[in-house]
Amino acid sequence: MQYRAIDLNVLKDAIINTFQYRNTPFNKKEIKVLLKGMELDEEFLKRWVNYVKKNQYVDSLDFKEVIIEIFELLDKL
């Protein structure tokens, strides 16, 4: 993934601001639990397959890979 080109401080500020705007606490532990649930949810997997079909730039990226990358990003924030 190309997240190494992302300014992590800017990303963290954007995420925190978005969570504050939505009156939701930014809690990495809770986010990871939610992501784990999504990773195993058949409905989310179906949505991912449909997303990949509609967006060729995604190519053959597996949903599990996306979740792993998000976990790695969260750990860096």
mmCIF file of the C-alpha atoms, coordinates in Angstrom:
data_MODEL
# 
_entry.id   MODEL 
# 
loop_
_atom_site.group_PDB 
_atom_site.id 
_atom_site.type_symbol 
_atom_site.label_atom_id 
_atom_site.label_alt_id 
_atom_site.label_comp_id 
_atom_site.label_asym_id 
_atom_site.label_entity_id 
_atom_site.label_seq_id 
_atom_site.pdbx_PDB_ins_code 
_atom_site.Cartn_x 
_atom_site.Cartn_y 
_atom_site.Cartn_z 
_atom_site.occupancy 
_atom_site.B_iso_or_equiv 
_atom_site.pdbx_formal_charge 
_atom_site.auth_seq_id 
_atom_site.auth_comp_id 
_atom_site.auth_asym_id 
_atom_site.auth_atom_id 
_atom_site.pdbx_PDB_model_num 
ATOM 1  C CA . MET A 1 1  ? 0.000   0.000   0.000   1.00 0.00 ? 1  MET A CA 1 
ATOM 2  C CA . GLN A 1 2  ? 1.039   3.586   -0.460  1.00 0.00 ? 2  GLN A CA 1 
ATOM 3  C CA . TYR A 1 3  ? 0.182   4.853   3.014   1.00 0.00 ? 3  TYR A CA 1 
ATOM 4  C CA . ARG A 1 4  ? 3.838   5.681   3.559   1.00 0.00 ? 4  ARG A CA 1 
ATOM 5  C CA . ALA A 1 5  ? 3.269   8.745   1.374   1.00 0.00 ? 5  ALA A CA 1 
ATOM 6  C CA . ILE A 1 6  ? 0.511   9.935   3.707   1.00 0.00 ? 6  ILE A CA 1 
ATOM 7  C CA . ASP A 1 7  ? 1.326   12.542  6.334   1.00 0.00 ? 7  ASP A CA 1 
ATOM 8  C CA . LEU A 1 8  ? 0.212   10.598  9.413   1.00 0.00 ? 8  LEU A CA 1 
ATOM 9  C CA . ASN A 1 9  ? -0.166  13.747  11.514  1.00 0.00 ? 9  ASN A CA 1 
ATOM 10 C CA . VAL A 1 10 ? -2.559  15.254  8.984   1.00 0.00 ? 10 VAL A CA 1 
ATOM 11 C CA . LEU A 1 11 ? -4.459  11.951  8.720   1.00 0.00 ? 11 LEU A CA 1 
ATOM 12 C CA . LYS A 1 12 ? -4.769  11.679  12.505  1.00 0.00 ? 12 LYS A CA 1 
ATOM 13 C CA . ASP A 1 13 ? -6.023  15.276  12.764  1.00 0.00 ? 13 ASP A CA 1 
ATOM 14 C CA . ALA A 1 14 ? -8.556  14.642  9.991   1.00 0.00 ? 14 ALA A CA 1 
ATOM 15 C CA . ILE A 1 15 ? -9.802  11.458  11.641  1.00 0.00 ? 15 ILE A CA 1 
ATOM 16 C CA . ILE A 1 16 ? -10.101 13.069  15.075  1.00 0.00 ? 16 ILE A CA 1 
ATOM 17 C CA . ASN A 1 17 ? -11.907 16.101  13.611  1.00 0.00 ? 17 ASN A CA 1 
ATOM 18 C CA . THR A 1 18 ? -14.321 13.835  11.743  1.00 0.00 ? 18 THR A CA 1 
ATOM 19 C CA . PHE A 1 19 ? -15.049 11.800  14.855  1.00 0.00 ? 19 PHE A CA 1 
ATOM 20 C CA . GLN A 1 20 ? -15.588 14.996  16.890  1.00 0.00 ? 20 GLN A CA 1 
ATOM 21 C CA . TYR A 1 21 ? -17.917 16.392  14.215  1.00 0.00 ? 21 TYR A CA 1 
ATOM 22 C CA . ARG A 1 22 ? -19.955 13.170  14.433  1.00 0.00 ? 22 ARG A CA 1 
ATOM 23 C CA . ASN A 1 23 ? -19.906 13.255  18.243  1.00 0.00 ? 23 ASN A CA 1 
ATOM 24 C CA . THR A 1 24 ? -18.099 9.917   18.328  1.00 0.00 ? 24 THR A CA 1 
ATOM 25 C CA . PRO A 1 25 ? -15.062 9.224   20.491  1.00 0.00 ? 25 PRO A CA 1 
ATOM 26 C CA . PHE A 1 26 ? -11.895 8.240   18.640  1.00 0.00 ? 26 PHE A CA 1 
ATOM 27 C CA . ASN A 1 27 ? -10.996 4.956   20.302  1.00 0.00 ? 27 ASN A CA 1 
ATOM 28 C CA . LYS A 1 28 ? -8.524  2.737   18.454  1.00 0.00 ? 28 LYS A CA 1 
ATOM 29 C CA . LYS A 1 29 ? -9.457  -0.343  20.460  1.00 0.00 ? 29 LYS A CA 1 
ATOM 30 C CA . GLU A 1 30 ? -13.162 0.028   19.612  1.00 0.00 ? 30 GLU A CA 1 
ATOM 31 C CA . ILE A 1 31 ? -12.364 0.699   15.964  1.00 0.00 ? 31 ILE A CA 1 
ATOM 32 C CA . LYS A 1 32 ? -10.322 -2.502  15.785  1.00 0.00 ? 32 LYS A CA 1 
ATOM 33 C CA . VAL A 1 33 ? -13.168 -4.514  17.313  1.00 0.00 ? 33 VAL A CA 1 
ATOM 34 C CA . LEU A 1 34 ? -15.561 -3.041  14.765  1.00 0.00 ? 34 LEU A CA 1 
ATOM 35 C CA . LEU A 1 35 ? -13.164 -3.801  11.901  1.00 0.00 ? 35 LEU A CA 1 
ATOM 36 C CA . LYS A 1 36 ? -12.741 -7.392  13.085  1.00 0.00 ? 36 LYS A CA 1 
ATOM 37 C CA . GLY A 1 37 ? -16.513 -7.753  12.972  1.00 0.00 ? 37 GLY A CA 1 
ATOM 38 C CA . MET A 1 38 ? -16.649 -6.294  9.475   1.00 0.00 ? 38 MET A CA 1 
ATOM 39 C CA . GLU A 1 39 ? -13.917 -8.643  8.320   1.00 0.00 ? 39 GLU A CA 1 
ATOM 40 C CA . LEU A 1 40 ? -16.074 -11.648 9.204   1.00 0.00 ? 40 LEU A CA 1 
ATOM 41 C CA . ASP A 1 41 ? -19.423 -10.212 8.093   1.00 0.00 ? 41 ASP A CA 1 
ATOM 42 C CA . GLU A 1 42 ? -20.744 -11.802 4.905   1.00 0.00 ? 42 GLU A CA 1 
ATOM 43 C CA . GLU A 1 43 ? -22.717 -8.670  4.017   1.00 0.00 ? 43 GLU A CA 1 
ATOM 44 C CA . PHE A 1 44 ? -19.585 -6.506  4.098   1.00 0.00 ? 44 PHE A CA 1 
ATOM 45 C CA . LEU A 1 45 ? -17.752 -9.072  2.001   1.00 0.00 ? 45 LEU A CA 1 
ATOM 46 C CA . LYS A 1 46 ? -20.537 -8.928  -0.591  1.00 0.00 ? 46 LYS A CA 1 
ATOM 47 C CA . ARG A 1 47 ? -20.342 -5.128  -0.595  1.00 0.00 ? 47 ARG A CA 1 
ATOM 48 C CA . TRP A 1 48 ? -16.582 -5.336  -1.114  1.00 0.00 ? 48 TRP A CA 1 
ATOM 49 C CA . VAL A 1 49 ? -17.005 -7.682  -4.084  1.00 0.00 ? 49 VAL A CA 1 
ATOM 50 C CA . ASN A 1 50 ? -19.500 -5.274  -5.637  1.00 0.00 ? 50 ASN A CA 1 
ATOM 51 C CA . TYR A 1 51 ? -17.179 -2.330  -4.950  1.00 0.00 ? 51 TYR A CA 1 
ATOM 52 C CA . VAL A 1 52 ? -14.286 -4.112  -6.653  1.00 0.00 ? 52 VAL A CA 1 
ATOM 53 C CA . LYS A 1 53 ? -16.448 -4.857  -9.700  1.00 0.00 ? 53 LYS A CA 1 
ATOM 54 C CA . LYS A 1 54 ? -17.396 -1.176  -10.028 1.00 0.00 ? 54 LYS A CA 1 
ATOM 55 C CA . ASN A 1 55 ? -13.926 0.232   -9.349  1.00 0.00 ? 55 ASN A CA 1 
ATOM 56 C CA . GLN A 1 56 ? -11.242 -1.256  -11.558 1.00 0.00 ? 56 GLN A CA 1 
ATOM 57 C CA . TYR A 1 57 ? -8.414  0.557   -9.755  1.00 0.00 ? 57 TYR A CA 1 
ATOM 58 C CA . VAL A 1 58 ? -8.990  -1.772  -6.794  1.00 0.00 ? 58 VAL A CA 1 
ATOM 59 C CA . ASP A 1 59 ? -7.985  -4.685  -9.025  1.00 0.00 ? 59 ASP A CA 1 
ATOM 60 C CA . SER A 1 60 ? -7.724  -7.888  -7.014  1.00 0.00 ? 60 SER A CA 1 
ATOM 61 C CA . LEU A 1 61 ? -7.273  -6.297  -3.597  1.00 0.00 ? 61 LEU A CA 1 
ATOM 62 C CA . ASP A 1 62 ? -8.694  -8.600  -0.957  1.00 0.00 ? 62 ASP A CA 1 
ATOM 63 C CA . PHE A 1 63 ? -10.948 -7.164  1.750   1.00 0.00 ? 63 PHE A CA 1 
ATOM 64 C CA . LYS A 1 64 ? -8.804  -8.820  4.412   1.00 0.00 ? 64 LYS A CA 1 
ATOM 65 C CA . GLU A 1 65 ? -5.767  -6.955  3.039   1.00 0.00 ? 65 GLU A CA 1 
ATOM 66 C CA . VAL A 1 66 ? -7.641  -3.685  3.418   1.00 0.00 ? 66 VAL A CA 1 
ATOM 67 C CA . ILE A 1 67 ? -8.480  -4.489  7.033   1.00 0.00 ? 67 ILE A CA 1 
ATOM 68 C CA . ILE A 1 68 ? -4.844  -5.410  7.746   1.00 0.00 ? 68 ILE A CA 1 
ATOM 69 C CA . GLU A 1 69 ? -3.649  -2.114  6.258   1.00 0.00 ? 69 GLU A CA 1 
ATOM 70 C CA . ILE A 1 70 ? -6.157  -0.144  8.319   1.00 0.00 ? 70 ILE A CA 1 
ATOM 71 C CA . PHE A 1 71 ? -4.934  -1.928  11.466  1.00 0.00 ? 71 PHE A CA 1 
ATOM 72 C CA . GLU A 1 72 ? -1.343  -1.018  10.594  1.00 0.00 ? 72 GLU A CA 1 
ATOM 73 C CA . LEU A 1 73 ? -2.314  2.603   9.984   1.00 0.00 ? 73 LEU A CA 1 
ATOM 74 C CA . LEU A 1 74 ? -4.192  2.780   13.272  1.00 0.00 ? 74 LEU A CA 1 
ATOM 75 C CA . ASP A 1 75 ? -1.119  1.508   15.082  1.00 0.00 ? 75 ASP A CA 1 
ATOM 76 C CA . LYS A 1 76 ? 0.922   4.328   13.568  1.00 0.00 ? 76 LYS A CA 1 
ATOM 77 C CA . LEU A 1 77 ? -1.509  7.060   14.621  1.00 0.00 ? 77 LEU A CA 1 
# 
